[in-house]
Amino acid sequence: MNPEYQNNPAPAMPSMHDDVLRQMFAQFLEQQNNSRFMAASKSDKAPDPEIFTAEGSSIDVIHEKLETFAIQLELKMTLNMDRMPTPDTRVAHTFSRTSGTAQGYIAPNITAK
């Protein structure tokens, strides 16, 4: 007999208990990997609409720009729902995409919590 194997006992046969533990551990690792993947993966960042200022030569031009801005912003929030999951994050993002007169109209409607 090979001396290398003389002092090493034969590995015990796995019991049913070992198989159950092995399966439970495998399921746990799979769940951890899936949850880590879900938490780590985010949607690709959709482009932001241009900053809306509410300035223009006429009310019709401002209204047209506002409609375009609103559509672009809605598309952005739909595509990046995971990046802006709460109403507060969506309001903050909307505010960040405005300046000047437009922010002046929005600011009074935002309440700090």
Biopython code that builds the backbone (N, CA, C, O; Angstrom):
import numpy as np
from Bio.PDB.StructureBuilder import StructureBuilder

atoms = [
    (1, "MET", "N", (0.847, -1.180, 0.000)),
    (1, "MET", "CA", (0.000, 0.000, 0.000)),
    (1, "MET", "C", (0.888, 1.236, 0.000)),
    (1, "MET", "O", (1.936, 1.252, 0.645)),
    (2, "ASN", "N", (0.486, 2.233, -0.696)),
    (2, "ASN", "CA", (1.232, 3.478, -0.799)),
    (2, "ASN", "C", (1.248, 4.159, 0.575)),
    (2, "ASN", "O", (0.183, 4.362, 1.157)),
    (3, "PRO", "N", (2.434, 4.523, 1.116)),
    (3, "PRO", "CA", (2.514, 5.127, 2.453)),
    (3, "PRO", "C", (1.766, 6.463, 2.535)),
    (3, "PRO", "O", (1.337, 6.866, 3.616)),
    (4, "GLU", "N", (1.612, 7.140, 1.411)),
    (4, "GLU", "CA", (0.915, 8.428, 1.389)),
    (4, "GLU", "C", (-0.533, 8.275, 1.856)),
    (4, "GLU", "O", (-1.082, 9.193, 2.466)),
    (5, "TYR", "N", (-1.152, 7.143, 1.580)),
    (5, "TYR", "CA", (-2.553, 6.924, 1.914)),
    (5, "TYR", "C", (-2.760, 6.223, 3.250)),
    (5, "TYR", "O", (-3.892, 6.133, 3.725)),
    (6, "GLN", "N", (-1.696, 5.727, 3.862)),
    (6, "GLN", "CA", (-1.834, 4.952, 5.085)),
    (6, "GLN", "C", (-2.386, 5.778, 6.248)),
    (6, "GLN", "O", (-3.210, 5.274, 7.011)),
    (7, "ASN", "N", (-1.963, 7.008, 6.401)),
    (7, "ASN", "CA", (-2.375, 7.823, 7.541)),
    (7, "ASN", "C", (-3.634, 8.647, 7.282)),
    (7, "ASN", "O", (-4.163, 9.276, 8.199)),
    (8, "ASN", "N", (-4.098, 8.645, 6.085)),
    (8, "ASN", "CA", (-5.290, 9.420, 5.750)),
    (8, "ASN", "C", (-6.500, 8.497, 5.707)),
    (8, "ASN", "O", (-6.560, 7.584, 4.884)),
    (9, "PRO", "N", (-7.465, 8.734, 6.594)),
    (9, "PRO", "CA", (-8.646, 7.870, 6.559)),
    (9, "PRO", "C", (-9.458, 8.150, 5.296)),
    (9, "PRO", "O", (-9.413, 9.248, 4.743)),
    (10, "ALA", "N", (-10.176, 7.170, 4.868)),
    (10, "ALA", "CA", (-11.040, 7.325, 3.693)),
    (10, "ALA", "C", (-12.120, 8.345, 4.016)),
    (10, "ALA", "O", (-12.647, 8.351, 5.128)),
    (11, "PRO", "N", (-12.456, 9.203, 3.069)),
    (11, "PRO", "CA", (-13.510, 10.182, 3.337)),
    (11, "PRO", "C", (-14.827, 9.471, 3.608)),
    (11, "PRO", "O", (-15.150, 8.459, 2.986)),
    (12, "ALA", "N", (-15.562, 10.014, 4.533)),
    (12, "ALA", "CA", (-16.852, 9.429, 4.884)),
    (12, "ALA", "C", (-17.823, 9.628, 3.740)),
    (12, "ALA", "O", (-17.763, 10.622, 3.015)),
    (13, "MET", "N", (-18.702, 8.684, 3.593)),
    (13, "MET", "CA", (-19.737, 8.796, 2.571)),
    (13, "MET", "C", (-20.693, 9.922, 2.983)),
    (13, "MET", "O", (-21.087, 10.004, 4.146)),
    (14, "PRO", "N", (-21.063, 10.778, 2.044)),
    (14, "PRO", "CA", (-21.975, 11.862, 2.412)),
    (14, "PRO", "C", (-23.317, 11.297, 2.855)),
    (14, "PRO", "O", (-23.861, 10.377, 2.244)),
    (15, "SER", "N", (-23.824, 11.863, 3.915)),
    (15, "SER", "CA", (-25.133, 11.436, 4.413)),
    (15, "SER", "C", (-26.217, 12.251, 3.730)),
    (15, "SER", "O", (-25.932, 13.223, 3.030)),
    (16, "MET", "N", (-27.460, 11.850, 3.940)),
    (16, "MET", "CA", (-28.586, 12.595, 3.389)),
    (16, "MET", "C", (-28.582, 14.008, 3.963)),
    (16, "MET", "O", (-28.937, 14.970, 3.282)),
    (17, "HIS", "N", (-28.174, 14.118, 5.229)),
    (17, "HIS", "CA", (-28.093, 15.417, 5.894)),
    (17, "HIS", "C", (-27.101, 16.330, 5.159)),
    (17, "HIS", "O", (-27.381, 17.512, 4.956)),
    (18, "ASP", "N", (-25.954, 15.789, 4.764)),
    (18, "ASP", "CA", (-24.961, 16.568, 4.021)),
    (18, "ASP", "C", (-25.515, 17.047, 2.686)),
    (18, "ASP", "O", (-25.282, 18.184, 2.278)),
    (19, "ASP", "N", (-26.254, 16.165, 2.009)),
    (19, "ASP", "CA", (-26.840, 16.542, 0.716)),
    (19, "ASP", "C", (-27.842, 17.686, 0.874)),
    (19, "ASP", "O", (-27.875, 18.615, 0.068)),
    (20, "VAL", "N", (-28.650, 17.600, 1.916)),
    (20, "VAL", "CA", (-29.636, 18.654, 2.161)),
    (20, "VAL", "C", (-28.934, 19.971, 2.456)),
    (20, "VAL", "O", (-29.314, 21.017, 1.929)),
    (21, "LEU", "N", (-27.896, 19.916, 3.310)),
    (21, "LEU", "CA", (-27.140, 21.134, 3.616)),
    (21, "LEU", "C", (-26.469, 21.696, 2.372)),
    (21, "LEU", "O", (-26.452, 22.911, 2.171)),
    (22, "ARG", "N", (-25.922, 20.833, 1.545)),
    (22, "ARG", "CA", (-25.254, 21.277, 0.316)),
    (22, "ARG", "C", (-26.264, 21.969, -0.609)),
    (22, "ARG", "O", (-25.956, 23.004, -1.200)),
    (23, "GLN", "N", (-27.471, 21.395, -0.733)),
    (23, "GLN", "CA", (-28.506, 21.999, -1.574)),
    (23, "GLN", "C", (-28.958, 23.346, -1.014)),
    (23, "GLN", "O", (-29.141, 24.312, -1.754)),
    (24, "MET", "N", (-29.135, 23.392, 0.312)),
    (24, "MET", "CA", (-29.550, 24.656, 0.932)),
    (24, "MET", "C", (-28.491, 25.733, 0.723)),
    (24, "MET", "O", (-28.818, 26.882, 0.423)),
    (25, "PHE", "N", (-27.225, 25.363, 0.880)),
    (25, "PHE", "CA", (-26.138, 26.318, 0.691)),
    (25, "PHE", "C", (-26.086, 26.794, -0.762)),
    (25, "PHE", "O", (-25.877, 27.978, -1.026)),
    (26, "ALA", "N", (-26.277, 25.864, -1.701)),
    (26, "ALA", "CA", (-26.275, 26.233, -3.124)),
    (26, "ALA", "C", (-27.416, 27.199, -3.429)),
    (26, "ALA", "O", (-27.232, 28.163, -4.172)),
    (27, "GLN", "N", (-28.597, 26.945, -2.859)),
    (27, "GLN", "CA", (-29.733, 27.849, -3.070)),
    (27, "GLN", "C", (-29.458, 29.217, -2.475)),
    (27, "GLN", "O", (-29.790, 30.240, -3.074)),
    (28, "PHE", "N", (-28.844, 29.233, -1.281)),
    (28, "PHE", "CA", (-28.509, 30.497, -0.641)),
    (28, "PHE", "C", (-27.547, 31.308, -1.504)),
    (28, "PHE", "O", (-27.744, 32.506, -1.711)),
    (29, "LEU", "N", (-26.506, 30.646, -2.005)),
    (29, "LEU", "CA", (-25.537, 31.350, -2.864)),
    (29, "LEU", "C", (-26.192, 31.861, -4.138)),
    (29, "LEU", "O", (-25.893, 32.964, -4.596)),
    (30, "GLU", "N", (-27.075, 31.070, -4.703)),
    (30, "GLU", "CA", (-27.767, 31.509, -5.917)),
    (30, "GLU", "C", (-28.610, 32.744, -5.641)),
    (30, "GLU", "O", (-28.619, 33.682, -6.438)),
    (31, "GLN", "N", (-29.326, 32.748, -4.506)),
    (31, "GLN", "CA", (-30.135, 33.915, -4.138)),
    (31, "GLN", "C", (-29.255, 35.137, -3.913)),
    (31, "GLN", "O", (-29.606, 36.243, -4.324)),
    (32, "GLN", "N", (-28.110, 34.938, -3.259)),
    (32, "GLN", "CA", (-27.207, 36.055, -3.014)),
    (32, "GLN", "C", (-26.667, 36.610, -4.322)),
    (32, "GLN", "O", (-26.598, 37.825, -4.506)),
    (33, "ASN", "N", (-26.288, 35.725, -5.225)),
    (33, "ASN", "CA", (-25.781, 36.176, -6.518)),
    (33, "ASN", "C", (-26.855, 36.913, -7.297)),
    (33, "ASN", "O", (-26.576, 37.939, -7.918)),
    (34, "ASN", "N", (-28.088, 36.400, -7.270)),
    (34, "ASN", "CA", (-29.177, 37.070, -7.980)),
    (34, "ASN", "C", (-29.482, 38.425, -7.366)),
    (34, "ASN", "O", (-29.683, 39.395, -8.097)),
    (35, "SER", "N", (-29.522, 38.516, -6.047)),
    (35, "SER", "CA", (-29.833, 39.798, -5.423)),
    (35, "SER", "C", (-28.686, 40.779, -5.625)),
    (35, "SER", "O", (-28.917, 41.977, -5.788)),
    (36, "ARG", "N", (-27.448, 40.280, -5.617)),
    (36, "ARG", "CA", (-26.307, 41.162, -5.863)),
    (36, "ARG", "C", (-26.359, 41.681, -7.293)),
    (36, "ARG", "O", (-26.050, 42.846, -7.546)),
    (37, "PHE", "N", (-26.756, 40.802, -8.249)),
    (37, "PHE", "CA", (-26.876, 41.221, -9.633)),
    (37, "PHE", "C", (-27.962, 42.272, -9.782)),
    (37, "PHE", "O", (-27.778, 43.268, -10.482)),
    (38, "MET", "N", (-29.089, 42.054, -9.127)),
    (38, "MET", "CA", (-30.188, 43.005, -9.230)),
    (38, "MET", "C", (-29.783, 44.358, -8.652)),
    (38, "MET", "O", (-30.100, 45.398, -9.228)),
    (39, "ALA", "N", (-29.091, 44.350, -7.528)),
    (39, "ALA", "CA", (-28.712, 45.597, -6.893)),
    (39, "ALA", "C", (-27.601, 46.302, -7.678)),
    (39, "ALA", "O", (-27.550, 47.531, -7.720)),
    (40, "ALA", "N", (-26.720, 45.522, -8.294)),
    (40, "ALA", "CA", (-25.567, 46.113, -8.962)),
    (40, "ALA", "C", (-25.891, 46.595, -10.373)),
    (40, "ALA", "O", (-25.242, 47.515, -10.871)),
    (41, "SER", "N", (-26.866, 45.998, -11.013)),
    (41, "SER", "CA", (-27.140, 46.380, -12.385)),
    (41, "SER", "C", (-28.179, 47.491, -12.419)),
    (41, "SER", "O", (-29.218, 47.420, -11.763)),
    (42, "LYS", "N", (-27.876, 48.498, -13.185)),
    (42, "LYS", "CA", (-28.812, 49.601, -13.382)),
    (42, "LYS", "C", (-29.022, 49.780, -14.872)),
    (42, "LYS", "O", (-28.214, 49.355, -15.698)),
    (43, "SER", "N", (-30.111, 50.409, -15.180)),
    (43, "SER", "CA", (-30.386, 50.684, -16.585)),
    (43, "SER", "C", (-29.318, 51.635, -17.128)),
    (43, "SER", "O", (-28.710, 52.404, -16.384)),
    (44, "ASP", "N", (-29.109, 51.563, -18.433)),
    (44, "ASP", "CA", (-28.197, 52.518, -19.062)),
    (44, "ASP", "C", (-28.776, 53.912, -18.879)),
    (44, "ASP", "O", (-29.988, 54.108, -18.968)),
    (45, "LYS", "N", (-27.911, 54.866, -18.628)),
    (45, "LYS", "CA", (-28.364, 56.236, -18.382)),
    (45, "LYS", "C", (-28.905, 56.830, -19.680)),
    (45, "LYS", "O", (-28.175, 56.989, -20.659)),
    (46, "ALA", "N", (-30.182, 57.151, -19.670)),
    (46, "ALA", "CA", (-30.806, 57.802, -20.820)),
    (46, "ALA", "C", (-30.377, 59.266, -20.841)),
    (46, "ALA", "O", (-30.082, 59.838, -19.792)),
    (47, "PRO", "N", (-30.339, 59.875, -22.018)),
    (47, "PRO", "CA", (-29.923, 61.275, -22.080)),
    (47, "PRO", "C", (-30.919, 62.198, -21.377)),
    (47, "PRO", "O", (-32.129, 61.977, -21.412)),
    (48, "ASP", "N", (-30.386, 63.217, -20.751)),
    (48, "ASP", "CA", (-31.221, 64.222, -20.095)),
    (48, "ASP", "C", (-31.731, 65.221, -21.125)),
    (48, "ASP", "O", (-31.050, 65.507, -22.110)),
    (49, "PRO", "N", (-32.930, 65.749, -20.898)),
    (49, "PRO", "CA", (-33.376, 66.835, -21.775)),
    (49, "PRO", "C", (-32.528, 68.078, -21.511)),
    (49, "PRO", "O", (-31.920, 68.220, -20.450)),
    (50, "GLU", "N", (-32.500, 68.960, -22.485)),
    (50, "GLU", "CA", (-31.782, 70.226, -22.280)),
    (50, "GLU", "C", (-32.414, 70.964, -21.109)),
    (50, "GLU", "O", (-33.588, 70.765, -20.796)),
    (51, "ILE", "N", (-31.635, 71.808, -20.475)),
    (51, "ILE", "CA", (-32.134, 72.618, -19.365)),
    (51, "ILE", "C", (-33.267, 73.510, -19.881)),
    (51, "ILE", "O", (-33.118, 74.213, -20.881)),
    (52, "PHE", "N", (-34.388, 73.465, -19.186)),
    (52, "PHE", "CA", (-35.538, 74.279, -19.561)),
    (52, "PHE", "C", (-35.522, 75.570, -18.741)),
    (52, "PHE", "O", (-35.418, 75.539, -17.515)),
    (53, "THR", "N", (-35.626, 76.702, -19.436)),
    (53, "THR", "CA", (-35.542, 78.003, -18.760)),
    (53, "THR", "C", (-36.853, 78.778, -18.747)),
    (53, "THR", "O", (-36.980, 79.750, -18.002)),
    (54, "ALA", "N", (-37.824, 78.375, -19.547)),
    (54, "ALA", "CA", (-39.100, 79.103, -19.701)),
    (54, "ALA", "C", (-38.882, 80.489, -20.275)),
    (54, "ALA", "O", (-39.615, 81.427, -19.963)),
    (55, "GLU", "N", (-37.878, 80.605, -21.108)),
    (55, "GLU", "CA", (-37.618, 81.892, -21.765)),
    (55, "GLU", "C", (-37.786, 81.708, -23.264)),
    (55, "GLU", "O", (-37.426, 80.668, -23.816)),
    (56, "GLY", "N", (-38.316, 82.688, -23.897)),
    (56, "GLY", "CA", (-38.522, 82.618, -25.333)),
    (56, "GLY", "C", (-39.128, 83.906, -25.839)),
    (56, "GLY", "O", (-39.435, 84.816, -25.069)),
    (57, "SER", "N", (-39.293, 83.966, -27.148)),
    (57, "SER", "CA", (-39.786, 85.189, -27.759)),
    (57, "SER", "C", (-41.284, 85.386, -27.574)),
    (57, "SER", "O", (-41.775, 86.514, -27.613)),
    (58, "SER", "N", (-42.014, 84.284, -27.370)),
    (58, "SER", "CA", (-43.463, 84.416, -27.180)),
    (58, "SER", "C", (-43.958, 83.283, -26.295)),
    (58, "SER", "O", (-43.254, 82.298, -26.068)),
    (59, "ILE", "N", (-45.167, 83.437, -25.806)),
    (59, "ILE", "CA", (-45.757, 82.405, -24.957)),
    (59, "ILE", "C", (-45.934, 81.105, -25.739)),
    (59, "ILE", "O", (-45.830, 80.020, -25.167)),
    (60, "ASP", "N", (-46.200, 81.207, -27.033)),
    (60, "ASP", "CA", (-46.346, 80.008, -27.869)),
    (60, "ASP", "C", (-45.031, 79.228, -27.960)),
    (60, "ASP", "O", (-45.025, 77.999, -27.897)),
    (61, "VAL", "N", (-43.930, 79.949, -28.107)),
    (61, "VAL", "CA", (-42.608, 79.303, -28.175)),
    (61, "VAL", "C", (-42.290, 78.634, -26.839)),
    (61, "VAL", "O", (-41.797, 77.507, -26.808)),
    (62, "ILE", "N", (-42.569, 79.322, -25.747)),
    (62, "ILE", "CA", (-42.314, 78.767, -24.413)),
    (62, "ILE", "C", (-43.172, 77.511, -24.206)),
    (62, "ILE", "O", (-42.692, 76.499, -23.696)),
    (63, "HIS", "N", (-44.429, 77.592, -24.605)),
    (63, "HIS", "CA", (-45.333, 76.450, -24.452)),
    (63, "HIS", "C", (-44.837, 75.258, -25.268)),
    (63, "HIS", "O", (-44.860, 74.125, -24.786)),
    (64, "GLU", "N", (-44.396, 75.500, -26.477)),
    (64, "GLU", "CA", (-43.877, 74.435, -27.343)),
    (64, "GLU", "C", (-42.626, 73.800, -26.719)),
    (64, "GLU", "O", (-42.480, 72.578, -26.709)),
    (65, "LYS", "N", (-41.735, 74.641, -26.204)),
    (65, "LYS", "CA", (-40.518, 74.126, -25.553)),
    (65, "LYS", "C", (-40.863, 73.324, -24.303)),
    (65, "LYS", "O", (-40.232, 72.307, -24.016)),
    (66, "LEU", "N", (-41.876, 73.791, -23.557)),
    (66, "LEU", "CA", (-42.287, 73.080, -22.354)),
    (66, "LEU", "C", (-42.859, 71.700, -22.693)),
    (66, "LEU", "O", (-42.567, 70.724, -22.003)),
    (67, "GLU", "N", (-43.661, 71.616, -23.739)),
    (67, "GLU", "CA", (-44.220, 70.325, -24.158)),
    (67, "GLU", "C", (-43.101, 69.351, -24.533)),
    (67, "GLU", "O", (-43.122, 68.188, -24.128)),
    (68, "THR", "N", (-42.136, 69.826, -25.299)),
    (68, "THR", "CA", (-40.992, 68.991, -25.689)),
    (68, "THR", "C", (-40.205, 68.551, -24.461)),
    (68, "THR", "O", (-39.838, 67.383, -24.336)),
    (69, "PHE", "N", (-39.948, 69.493, -23.556)),
    (69, "PHE", "CA", (-39.224, 69.192, -22.318)),
    (69, "PHE", "C", (-39.964, 68.123, -21.504)),
    (69, "PHE", "O", (-39.346, 67.181, -21.009)),
    (70, "ALA", "N", (-41.275, 68.267, -21.368)),
    (70, "ALA", "CA", (-42.075, 67.325, -20.575)),
    (70, "ALA", "C", (-42.033, 65.916, -21.181)),
    (70, "ALA", "O", (-41.920, 64.934, -20.448)),
    (71, "ILE", "N", (-42.121, 65.813, -22.490)),
    (71, "ILE", "CA", (-42.060, 64.507, -23.157)),
    (71, "ILE", "C", (-40.685, 63.878, -22.954)),
    (71, "ILE", "O", (-40.585, 62.700, -22.614)),
    (72, "GLN", "N", (-39.632, 64.657, -23.161)),
    (72, "GLN", "CA", (-38.280, 64.134, -22.988)),
    (72, "GLN", "C", (-38.034, 63.694, -21.546)),
    (72, "GLN", "O", (-37.413, 62.660, -21.302)),
    (73, "LEU", "N", (-38.522, 64.478, -20.607)),
    (73, "LEU", "CA", (-38.349, 64.150, -19.197)),
    (73, "LEU", "C", (-39.129, 62.886, -18.824)),
    (73, "LEU", "O", (-38.631, 62.055, -18.065)),
    (74, "GLU", "N", (-40.329, 62.739, -19.344)),
    (74, "GLU", "CA", (-41.127, 61.550, -19.073)),
    (74, "GLU", "C", (-40.447, 60.295, -19.638)),
    (74, "GLU", "O", (-40.425, 59.248, -18.991)),
    (75, "LEU", "N", (-39.895, 60.413, -20.847)),
    (75, "LEU", "CA", (-39.168, 59.284, -21.438)),
    (75, "LEU", "C", (-37.943, 58.922, -20.596)),
    (75, "LEU", "O", (-37.675, 57.745, -20.354)),
    (76, "LYS", "N", (-37.214, 59.924, -20.159)),
    (76, "LYS", "CA", (-36.033, 59.706, -19.314)),
    (76, "LYS", "C", (-36.429, 58.955, -18.046)),
    (76, "LYS", "O", (-35.776, 57.981, -17.671)),
    (77, "MET", "N", (-37.484, 59.398, -17.393)),
    (77, "MET", "CA", (-37.889, 58.777, -16.132)),
    (77, "MET", "C", (-38.446, 57.374, -16.347)),
    (77, "MET", "O", (-38.315, 56.518, -15.472)),
    (78, "THR", "N", (-39.058, 57.128, -17.489)),
    (78, "THR", "CA", (-39.546, 55.792, -17.803)),
    (78, "THR", "C", (-38.376, 54.846, -18.050)),
    (78, "THR", "O", (-38.367, 53.727, -17.537)),
    (79, "LEU", "N", (-37.396, 55.281, -18.825)),
    (79, "LEU", "CA", (-36.239, 54.443, -19.132)),
    (79, "LEU", "C", (-35.338, 54.224, -17.920)),
    (79, "LEU", "O", (-34.714, 53.171, -17.792)),
    (80, "ASN", "N", (-35.269, 55.213, -17.031)),
    (80, "ASN", "CA", (-34.385, 55.124, -15.861)),
    (80, "ASN", "C", (-35.166, 55.070, -14.556)),
    (80, "ASN", "O", (-34.782, 55.686, -13.561)),
    (81, "MET", "N", (-36.271, 54.322, -14.573)),
    (81, "MET", "CA", (-37.112, 54.197, -13.395)),
    (81, "MET", "C", (-36.307, 53.721, -12.174)),
    (81, "MET", "O", (-36.557, 54.163, -11.053)),
    (82, "ASP", "N", (-35.346, 52.823, -12.397)),
    (82, "ASP", "CA", (-34.540, 52.294, -11.298)),
    (82, "ASP", "C", (-33.580, 53.339, -10.730)),
    (82, "ASP", "O", (-33.128, 53.208, -9.592)),
    (83, "ARG", "N", (-33.271, 54.350, -11.491)),
    (83, "ARG", "CA", (-32.366, 55.407, -11.018)),
    (83, "ARG", "C", (-33.122, 56.517, -10.274)),
    (83, "ARG", "O", (-32.529, 57.283, -9.516)),
    (84, "MET", "N", (-34.416, 56.588, -10.499)),
    (84, "MET", "CA", (-35.271, 57.582, -9.829)),
    (84, "MET", "C", (-36.525, 56.878, -9.325)),
    (84, "MET", "O", (-37.609, 57.079, -9.873)),
    (85, "PRO", "N", (-36.388, 56.054, -8.286)),
    (85, "PRO", "CA", (-37.490, 55.192, -7.875)),
    (85, "PRO", "C", (-38.593, 55.869, -7.053)),
    (85, "PRO", "O", (-39.680, 55.309, -6.914)),
    (86, "THR", "N", (-38.334, 57.049, -6.515)),
    (86, "THR", "CA", (-39.338, 57.685, -5.650)),
    (86, "THR", "C", (-39.789, 59.014, -6.246)),
    (86, "THR", "O", (-39.085, 59.604, -7.066)),
    (87, "PRO", "N", (-40.957, 59.480, -5.832)),
    (87, "PRO", "CA", (-41.411, 60.799, -6.301)),
    (87, "PRO", "C", (-40.397, 61.900, -5.955)),
    (87, "PRO", "O", (-40.184, 62.813, -6.754)),
    (88, "ASP", "N", (-39.780, 61.823, -4.791)),
    (88, "ASP", "CA", (-38.792, 62.851, -4.407)),
    (88, "ASP", "C", (-37.603, 62.878, -5.358)),
    (88, "ASP", "O", (-37.128, 63.955, -5.718)),
    (89, "THR", "N", (-37.111, 61.705, -5.772)),
    (89, "THR", "CA", (-35.970, 61.695, -6.691)),
    (89, "THR", "C", (-36.368, 62.214, -8.068)),
    (89, "THR", "O", (-35.559, 62.840, -8.754)),
    (90, "ARG", "N", (-37.614, 61.955, -8.476)),
    (90, "ARG", "CA", (-38.075, 62.460, -9.778)),
    (90, "ARG", "C", (-38.269, 63.974, -9.746)),
    (90, "ARG", "O", (-37.947, 64.662, -10.714)),
    (91, "VAL", "N", (-38.792, 64.492, -8.637)),
    (91, "VAL", "CA", (-38.946, 65.946, -8.497)),
    (91, "VAL", "C", (-37.575, 66.614, -8.482)),
    (91, "VAL", "O", (-37.369, 67.640, -9.131)),
    (92, "ALA", "N", (-36.647, 66.028, -7.741)),
    (92, "ALA", "CA", (-35.291, 66.601, -7.676)),
    (92, "ALA", "C", (-34.643, 66.611, -9.053)),
    (92, "ALA", "O", (-33.980, 67.579, -9.425)),
    (93, "HIS", "N", (-34.837, 65.533, -9.810)),
    (93, "HIS", "CA", (-34.252, 65.490, -11.152)),
    (93, "HIS", "C", (-34.900, 66.533, -12.062)),
    (93, "HIS", "O", (-34.212, 67.216, -12.821)),
    (94, "THR", "N", (-36.204, 66.648, -11.983)),
    (94, "THR", "CA", (-36.898, 67.653, -12.791)),
    (94, "THR", "C", (-36.378, 69.046, -12.462)),
    (94, "THR", "O", (-36.095, 69.838, -13.361)),
    (95, "PHE", "N", (-36.253, 69.341, -11.179)),
    (95, "PHE", "CA", (-35.757, 70.654, -10.765)),
    (95, "PHE", "C", (-34.339, 70.886, -11.284)),
    (95, "PHE", "O", (-33.994, 71.995, -11.692)),
    (96, "SER", "N", (-33.525, 69.839, -11.267)),
    (96, "SER", "CA", (-32.130, 69.984, -11.727)),
    (96, "SER", "C", (-32.038, 70.236, -13.229)),
    (96, "SER", "O", (-31.009, 70.713, -13.707)),
    (97, "ARG", "N", (-33.089, 69.927, -13.978)),
    (97, "ARG", "CA", (-33.081, 70.143, -15.425)),
    (97, "ARG", "C", (-33.753, 71.464, -15.808)),
    (97, "ARG", "O", (-34.083, 71.676, -16.975)),
    (98, "THR", "N", (-33.956, 72.347, -14.833)),
    (98, "THR", "CA", (-34.521, 73.676, -15.095)),
    (98, "THR", "C", (-33.570, 74.733, -14.565)),
    (98, "THR", "O", (-32.670, 74.448, -13.775)),
    (99, "SER", "N", (-33.786, 75.948, -15.013)),
    (99, "SER", "CA", (-33.030, 77.084, -14.466)),
    (99, "SER", "C", (-33.819, 78.362, -14.720)),
    (99, "SER", "O", (-34.824, 78.366, -15.431)),
    (100, "GLY", "N", (-33.344, 79.426, -14.128)),
    (100, "GLY", "CA", (-33.941, 80.739, -14.359)),
    (100, "GLY", "C", (-35.409, 80.818, -13.991)),
    (100, "GLY", "O", (-35.817, 80.398, -12.908)),
    (101, "THR", "N", (-36.193, 81.358, -14.901)),
    (101, "THR", "CA", (-37.616, 81.580, -14.681)),
    (101, "THR", "C", (-38.353, 80.271, -14.380)),
    (101, "THR", "O", (-39.247, 80.248, -13.534)),
    (102, "ALA", "N", (-37.986, 79.188, -15.063)),
    (102, "ALA", "CA", (-38.655, 77.901, -14.846)),
    (102, "ALA", "C", (-38.462, 77.431, -13.407)),
    (102, "ALA", "O", (-39.408, 76.956, -12.779)),
    (103, "GLN", "N", (-37.249, 77.557, -12.883)),
    (103, "GLN", "CA", (-37.027, 77.165, -11.489)),
    (103, "GLN", "C", (-37.811, 78.066, -10.546)),
    (103, "GLN", "O", (-38.282, 77.623, -9.499)),
    (104, "GLY", "N", (-37.946, 79.322, -10.921)),
    (104, "GLY", "CA", (-38.730, 80.241, -10.109)),
    (104, "GLY", "C", (-40.186, 79.815, -9.988)),
    (104, "GLY", "O", (-40.819, 80.032, -8.955)),
    (105, "TYR", "N", (-40.720, 79.201, -11.055)),
    (105, "TYR", "CA", (-42.095, 78.708, -11.010)),
    (105, "TYR", "C", (-42.200, 77.417, -10.196)),
    (105, "TYR", "O", (-43.200, 77.196, -9.512)),
    (106, "ILE", "N", (-41.183, 76.570, -10.265)),
    (106, "ILE", "CA", (-41.217, 75.261, -9.607)),
    (106, "ILE", "C", (-40.896, 75.354, -8.118)),
    (106, "ILE", "O", (-41.537, 74.691, -7.303)),
    (107, "ALA", "N", (-39.914, 76.169, -7.762)),
    (107, "ALA", "CA", (-39.405, 76.219, -6.386)),
    (107, "ALA", "C", (-40.472, 76.367, -5.305)),
    (107, "ALA", "O", (-40.397, 75.662, -4.299)),
    (108, "PRO", "N", (-41.466, 77.251, -5.462)),
    (108, "PRO", "CA", (-42.470, 77.383, -4.399)),
    (108, "PRO", "C", (-43.296, 76.108, -4.177)),
    (108, "PRO", "O", (-43.891, 75.932, -3.114)),
    (109, "ASN", "N", (-43.331, 75.231, -5.171)),
    (109, "ASN", "CA", (-44.119, 74.006, -5.062)),
    (109, "ASN", "C", (-43.349, 72.838, -4.479)),
    (109, "ASN", "O", (-43.917, 71.766, -4.266)),
    (110, "ILE", "N", (-42.065, 73.028, -4.218)),
    (110, "ILE", "CA", (-41.233, 71.971, -3.627)),
    (110, "ILE", "C", (-41.119, 72.266, -2.139)),
    (110, "ILE", "O", (-40.691, 73.346, -1.730)),
    (111, "THR", "N", (-41.510, 71.286, -1.347)),
    (111, "THR", "CA", (-41.414, 71.459, 0.103)),
    (111, "THR", "C", (-40.315, 70.567, 0.640)),
    (111, "THR", "O", (-40.240, 69.386, 0.300)),
    (112, "ALA", "N", (-39.468, 71.129, 1.473)),
    (112, "ALA", "CA", (-38.393, 70.349, 2.102)),
    (112, "ALA", "C", (-38.994, 69.472, 3.180)),
    (112, "ALA", "O", (-39.902, 69.877, 3.906)),
    (113, "LYS", "N", (-38.467, 68.256, 3.269)),
    (113, "LYS", "CA", (-38.974, 67.323, 4.283)),
    (113, "LYS", "C", (-37.978, 67.189, 5.391)),
    (113, "LYS", "O", (-38.213, 66.449, 6.346)),
]
sb = StructureBuilder()
sb.init_structure("model")
sb.init_model(0)
sb.init_chain("A")
sb.init_seg("    ")
for serial, (resi, resn, name, xyz) in enumerate(atoms, 1):
    if name == "N":
        sb.init_residue(resn, " ", resi, " ")
    sb.init_atom(name, np.array(xyz, "f"), 0.0, 1.0, " ", f" {name:<3s}", serial, name[0])
structure = sb.get_structure()
